[in-house]
Amino acid sequence: MPAPAEPDHAALAPAYPPRLLARSRGARIAWMALGWLALLAGAIGIFLPVLPTTPFVLLAAACFARGSARFYFWLCSHRIFGPLVRDWQTHRSIPRRAKWLAIGMMWTSMAISTWLFRERTSVVLALLATGLLLTVMLARIPTRR
């Protein structure tokens, strides 16, 4: 049985705007480091509903576009994260179902965390404030059917 073919990175990734790439080596390294931190936060967000995955992956794509064309194309063609980036760059919105699922999972996680920390009022207030802030942020992102 033949091995599966490698995906065509040029076909999968959006057009790379070369004018975004930082000129200095130090700036490119900083953008790449920020991109990896954002991608790490997005990957953690897959397992922790309190951290929204999509905004961090989109931030990583923006950072990689300024720091490294290679990592930008890698992210855009990634099996898991690539569709998020390509979908955002195509439509500049998120599907309604994904938005409601994200908000619902986040508040479910917030409710469980609030119950677990019910004795610590400051933690409960911080969780509720974070949940409200993230809900407003997600609600402001354009929605499509």
N, C-alpha and C positions, 0 to 999 in steps of 0.2 A: 504494500500500500504506500503510495507516495506521500511525502511529508506535505503538510498544508503550506500553501504559498504565503509569503510575507505580504502584509497589506501594502498597498501603494500609498506611501506617506503623502505624496503630492496630491493624490485624489482625496484623501481623508481630511487633510488639514486645510483650513482656510488659507487664503493667500497671505503670505507673510509680508508685512509692510517693513522693508529694510530701514526706513527712516526712524523706526522706533528703537532700534538697537543703540544702546549707549555707546558713546565714542571711547571713553576711557576704560581701561582694564579694571580699575578699582570699582567703578560704577557698575560694570557688568557683573563683577563678582558679588557686589552687594545685592543687585537685582536677583541674581540666581539664588543667593542665600535666602532672601525674602520669599522667593518663589517656592523653595523647598520647605520653608517653615509653613507657608500657607497650605501647601499640598499635604504636609503632615497633619495639620489641623483638620483639613478636609477628610483625610483618611480616618482620623480618630472620630470625626463626626458621623461616619458610617455606623459606628457602634454606639455612640453617645448622642441621643437625639437633641441634647442641649446645644451641641455645636452643629450649625447648619453646614452640610457638605458643599453644596453648590456654590455659595459665595466664596468660600475659600479656594475651591478649584478654579473659579473664574479669576480670582486674585492671582493665583499661581500662574495662570496662562498670561495674564497681563505682565507679571514680573518676568516670566521667561521670555516674552516677546521683546523686552528691553535688555535682557541679560544674555540670552543664548537662543539662536535660531534652532539649534539642535534639540534643546530641551523643550522648546515651544512645539516643534513638530512631533516630538515624542509624546508630549501630553495630549496634543490634538488627535493623535492616532492611537492613544491608549485604549485598551478594550473596555475599561470601566469608566475612566474619566473623560475620554475623548468625546463621547456623545454629548456630555453636558456642555463642553466648550463649544462644539460645533453647533449644537442646537441654539445656544445663547447667541452666537455670532450670526446665525441665520435669522432668528425670529426676534431677538431682544426681548423675550418674555419667557415665562415658565407656564407649563400646562396647569390648568385649574386643579386637576386631580393631585398633581405633585405638590401644589401649594397647600391644599387642605390636608394632605397626608403629612406634610412636614409640620404644619401647625398642630395637628392632632397628636402626632407622636411626641412633639416637644412638650405639649401641655400634659400629656400622660406621664412623661418623665418628670416634669415639674411637680405634678401632684404626688407622685411616689416619693420624690426627694423631699418635698415639703412635709409629708407625713413622717418620713424617717427622721427629719430634723425638727420636729414640732416643738421640742423643748428649747430650741435656740432661736429666739425671735429674730435676731439679726440675720441669721442664715436664711430663714424663711422669707424675710423681707427682701434680701438680696436676690433670692431665687425668683420671687414674684416680679421684682423690677426687671431682672434679666429676661424673663419670659415675656413681659409686656413689651420691652424694647425690641426683642427679636420678632414678636408678632407684628408690631408696627412696621419693622423693616421688611418683613416678608409681604405684608399687605401692600406696601408701596411699590413692589416690583410688578410690572405689567403682567397681566394674565391673558392666556389664550385658551381656547377650548381644546 
